[in-house]
Amino acid sequence: MADFEGAVRGFAGLDHEALSRPWPWREGTIDVRYALYRTLEEAQEAYVRAAAEPHPESRRILALAERALGDLRGLLAGLPAERLDTAPRPGEWSIRQTLHHLLVVERRYALQTLYAVERADTEPVRIPDDRLPAPAQLDDGGDVVALLARLGEARAETDRRLGALAPAALLRPTIWVKIDVDVRFRLHRFAAHLVEHTVQCDKTLAALGWGATEGRRIVRHVTAALGELEGLGAHAAARAIETRLAERLASLTTARAGD
């Protein structure tokens, strides 16, 4: 995983000029940006195979949340430490605060949804507040890698607990923002909430003057596609693609050293 994370950071840092350098592929030469697009194509090919397998609806819904998390990872890969704790404007959240909020909500959503599935009909529809973690109970320390890893662990735990629900469980009643909904609605909230705050992070970074390179724009599509693949349980395929991406970055480094 470390090699893949390094590859994501490395490719995300490449601008138009670096991406336009030659890259040998098969019997010919193409540009470096195709090393990323080829990785995206491989993820798509693997996704088509994985999606053809039978999956519970809950797993297919939660795979969208893994896709959203992958996009966030691509956006924040290699984020400098000084950008992590700087708020764009007074009263607005820093990236750290936003990631901590995502972790808190991931944990709370998972518990609320699981409660809706498992509770007896004689129990209240809303989960008791004392069964939900308070923000102060969840760690918000470390660099961006640690924060994203913590969020990834919480997402994986959600998938393990809610990824194989029976169809009838999706109709169980629950409450979201004082509104009566069902479990299916709540499952879709995982991805939508991640997308909402990825947009927020994107806006924050723009306000801080940290613009995205062309490499980062492409990388986000790659990490998002790999996230959805992971969400469908195709772990071996995802690992193989990640390894190839790391090898492609290493080949660029070797080529530069020989210039």
C-alpha positions as CSV (number, residue, x, y, z in Angstrom):
1,M,0.0,0.0,0.0
2,A,2.9,2.4,0.8
3,D,4.3,2.0,-2.7
4,F,0.8,2.8,-4.2
5,E,0.4,5.8,-1.9
6,G,3.8,7.0,-3.0
7,A,2.8,6.5,-6.7
8,V,-0.4,8.4,-6.2
9,R,1.5,11.3,-4.6
10,G,4.1,11.2,-7.4
11,F,1.7,11.2,-10.3
12,A,-0.5,13.8,-8.6
13,G,2.5,16.2,-8.6
14,L,3.1,16.0,-12.3
15,D,2.2,19.0,-14.5
16,H,1.4,19.2,-18.2
17,E,5.1,19.3,-19.2
18,A,6.0,16.2,-17.1
19,L,3.0,14.3,-18.3
20,S,3.9,15.0,-21.9
21,R,7.3,13.3,-21.7
22,P,7.7,10.0,-23.6
23,W,6.7,6.7,-21.9
24,P,7.5,3.3,-23.5
25,W,4.5,1.1,-23.8
26,R,4.3,-2.3,-25.6
27,E,6.2,-1.9,-28.9
28,G,6.0,1.8,-29.1
29,T,6.2,5.1,-27.1
30,I,3.4,7.2,-25.8
31,D,3.3,10.0,-23.2
32,V,3.5,9.7,-19.4
33,R,-0.2,10.7,-18.9
34,Y,-1.2,7.4,-20.6
35,A,0.5,5.6,-17.7
36,L,-2.4,7.0,-15.6
37,Y,-5.1,6.5,-18.2
38,R,-3.9,2.9,-18.8
39,T,-4.3,2.3,-15.1
40,L,-7.8,3.8,-15.2
41,E,-8.6,1.5,-18.1
42,E,-7.4,-1.5,-16.1
43,A,-9.5,-0.5,-13.2
44,Q,-12.5,-0.2,-15.5
45,E,-11.8,-3.6,-17.0
46,A,-11.6,-5.2,-13.5
47,Y,-14.8,-3.3,-12.4
48,V,-16.8,-4.7,-15.3
49,R,-15.8,-8.2,-14.3
50,A,-16.5,-7.6,-10.6
51,A,-19.8,-5.9,-11.3
52,A,-21.0,-8.9,-13.3
53,E,-20.8,-11.0,-10.1
54,P,-23.9,-11.2,-7.9
55,H,-23.7,-8.7,-5.1
56,P,-26.3,-7.7,-2.4
57,E,-27.8,-4.3,-3.1
58,S,-26.3,-3.0,0.1
59,R,-22.8,-3.8,-1.1
60,R,-23.4,-2.1,-4.4
61,I,-24.6,1.0,-2.7
62,L,-21.7,1.1,-0.3
63,A,-19.2,0.6,-3.2
64,L,-20.3,4.1,-4.2
65,A,-19.0,5.3,-0.9
66,E,-15.7,3.6,-1.5
67,R,-15.6,5.4,-4.8
68,A,-16.2,8.7,-3.1
69,L,-13.5,8.0,-0.6
70,G,-11.1,7.1,-3.4
71,D,-11.8,10.5,-5.0
72,L,-11.0,12.3,-1.7
73,R,-7.8,10.3,-1.4
74,G,-6.7,11.5,-4.8
75,L,-7.6,15.1,-4.0
76,L,-5.6,15.1,-0.8
77,A,-2.6,12.9,-1.7
78,G,0.6,14.7,-0.8
79,L,-1.1,17.6,0.9
80,P,1.5,19.8,2.6
81,A,1.3,19.9,6.3
82,E,0.8,23.7,6.4
83,R,-2.4,23.3,4.3
84,L,-3.9,20.8,6.7
85,D,-4.7,23.1,9.6
86,T,-5.3,26.4,7.8
87,A,-8.9,27.6,7.6
88,P,-9.7,29.4,4.3
89,R,-11.7,32.0,6.1
90,P,-12.6,32.8,9.8
91,G,-15.2,30.5,11.0
92,E,-14.7,27.9,8.3
93,W,-13.2,24.4,8.7
94,S,-9.6,23.4,7.9
95,I,-9.0,20.2,6.0
96,R,-8.2,18.4,9.3
97,Q,-11.5,19.5,10.8
98,T,-13.4,18.4,7.7
99,L,-11.7,14.9,7.8
100,H,-12.5,14.6,11.5
101,H,-16.1,15.4,10.8
102,L,-16.2,12.7,8.0
103,L,-14.8,10.2,10.5
104,V,-17.3,11.1,13.1
105,V,-20.2,10.9,10.7
106,E,-19.0,7.6,9.2
107,R,-19.0,6.0,12.6
108,R,-22.3,7.5,13.6
109,Y,-24.1,6.6,10.3
110,A,-22.9,3.0,10.6
111,L,-24.2,2.7,14.1
112,Q,-27.5,4.3,13.3
113,T,-28.0,2.1,10.3
114,L,-27.0,-1.1,12.1
115,Y,-29.4,-0.2,14.9
116,A,-32.2,0.2,12.4
117,V,-31.5,-3.3,11.1
118,E,-31.1,-5.0,14.4
119,R,-33.5,-3.3,16.8
120,A,-36.7,-4.9,18.1
121,D,-39.9,-3.4,16.9
122,T,-40.6,-2.5,20.5
123,E,-37.5,-0.3,20.7
124,P,-37.5,3.3,19.7
125,V,-36.8,4.1,16.0
126,R,-34.1,6.5,16.9
127,I,-30.9,5.1,18.4
128,P,-30.2,6.4,21.9
129,D,-27.7,9.3,21.9
130,D,-25.4,7.6,24.4
131,R,-24.7,4.8,21.9
132,L,-23.2,7.2,19.4
133,P,-19.6,8.5,19.6
134,A,-19.1,12.1,20.4
135,P,-16.6,14.0,18.2
136,A,-14.1,14.3,21.1
137,Q,-13.9,10.5,21.4
138,L,-12.4,10.1,17.9
139,D,-8.8,10.8,17.2
140,D,-8.1,13.8,14.9
141,G,-4.3,13.8,15.2
142,G,-1.6,13.0,12.7
143,D,-0.9,14.0,9.1
144,V,-3.2,13.7,6.1
145,V,-2.0,10.1,5.6
146,A,-3.0,9.1,9.1
147,L,-6.4,10.9,8.9
148,L,-7.3,9.3,5.6
149,A,-6.2,5.9,6.9
150,R,-8.4,6.3,9.9
151,L,-11.3,7.2,7.7
152,G,-10.6,4.2,5.4
153,E,-10.6,1.9,8.4
154,A,-14.0,3.2,9.5
155,R,-15.3,2.8,5.9
156,A,-14.0,-0.8,5.8
157,E,-15.8,-1.5,9.1
158,T,-19.0,-0.1,7.7
159,D,-18.7,-2.3,4.6
160,R,-18.1,-5.4,6.8
161,R,-21.1,-4.7,9.0
162,L,-23.6,-3.5,6.4
163,G,-22.4,-4.9,3.0
164,A,-24.5,-8.0,3.0
165,L,-28.0,-6.9,4.2
166,A,-31.0,-8.9,3.2
167,P,-33.4,-7.1,0.9
168,A,-36.0,-6.8,3.6
169,A,-33.5,-5.0,5.9
170,L,-33.3,-2.1,3.4
171,L,-36.9,-1.3,4.1
172,R,-36.5,-1.0,7.9
173,P,-37.5,2.4,9.2
174,T,-35.0,4.9,10.6
175,I,-34.6,8.6,11.1
176,W,-32.2,11.1,9.4
177,V,-32.3,14.7,10.4
178,K,-35.7,14.2,12.1
179,I,-37.1,12.9,8.8
180,D,-38.5,9.4,8.6
181,V,-36.5,7.4,6.0
182,D,-35.5,3.7,5.5
183,V,-32.2,1.8,5.6
184,R,-31.7,2.0,1.9
185,F,-31.8,5.8,2.1
186,R,-29.3,5.8,4.9
187,L,-26.9,3.6,2.9
188,H,-26.9,6.1,0.1
189,R,-26.1,8.8,2.5
190,F,-22.5,7.4,3.1
191,A,-21.4,8.3,-0.5
192,A,-23.3,11.5,-0.7
193,H,-21.8,12.8,2.5
194,L,-18.3,12.0,1.3
195,V,-18.9,13.7,-2.0
196,E,-20.3,16.8,-0.2
197,H,-17.2,17.2,1.9
198,T,-14.8,16.4,-0.9
199,V,-16.3,19.3,-2.7
200,Q,-15.8,21.3,0.5
201,C,-12.1,20.3,0.6
202,D,-11.6,21.2,-3.0
203,K,-13.0,24.6,-2.3
204,T,-10.9,25.0,0.8
205,L,-7.7,24.1,-1.1
206,A,-8.6,26.5,-3.9
207,A,-9.1,29.3,-1.4
208,L,-5.7,28.5,0.1
209,G,-4.1,28.8,-3.3
210,W,-3.3,25.1,-3.7
211,G,-4.3,24.4,-7.3
212,A,-4.6,20.9,-8.8
213,T,-2.1,19.8,-11.4
214,E,-3.2,17.9,-14.4
215,G,-1.7,14.8,-12.8
216,R,-3.9,15.1,-9.8
217,R,-7.0,15.6,-11.9
218,I,-6.3,12.3,-13.6
219,V,-5.2,10.5,-10.4
220,R,-8.6,11.3,-8.7
221,H,-10.4,9.3,-11.4
222,V,-7.9,6.4,-10.9
223,T,-8.3,6.3,-7.1
224,A,-12.1,6.7,-7.3
225,A,-12.3,3.7,-9.8
226,L,-10.1,1.6,-7.5
227,G,-12.2,2.5,-4.5
228,E,-15.4,1.3,-6.2
229,L,-13.6,-1.9,-7.3
230,E,-12.5,-2.4,-3.7
231,G,-16.1,-1.8,-2.5
232,L,-17.3,-4.7,-4.6
233,G,-14.8,-7.0,-2.9
234,A,-12.3,-7.3,-5.8
235,H,-9.3,-6.8,-3.4
236,A,-6.8,-8.9,-5.4
237,A,-7.6,-7.1,-8.6
238,A,-7.2,-3.7,-6.9
239,R,-3.9,-4.6,-5.3
240,A,-2.6,-5.8,-8.7
241,I,-3.5,-2.5,-10.4
242,E,-2.0,-0.5,-7.5
243,T,1.3,-2.5,-7.9
244,R,1.4,-1.7,-11.6
245,L,0.9,2.0,-11.0
246,A,3.8,2.0,-8.5
247,E,5.9,0.2,-11.1
248,R,5.0,2.7,-13.7
249,L,6.1,5.6,-11.5
250,A,9.3,3.7,-10.7
251,S,10.0,3.3,-14.5
252,L,9.7,7.1,-14.9
253,T,12.2,7.7,-12.2
254,T,14.6,5.2,-13.8
255,A,14.1,6.9,-17.2
256,R,14.9,10.3,-15.7
257,A,18.0,9.0,-14.0
258,G,19.2,7.8,-17.4
259,D,18.7,11.1,-19.1
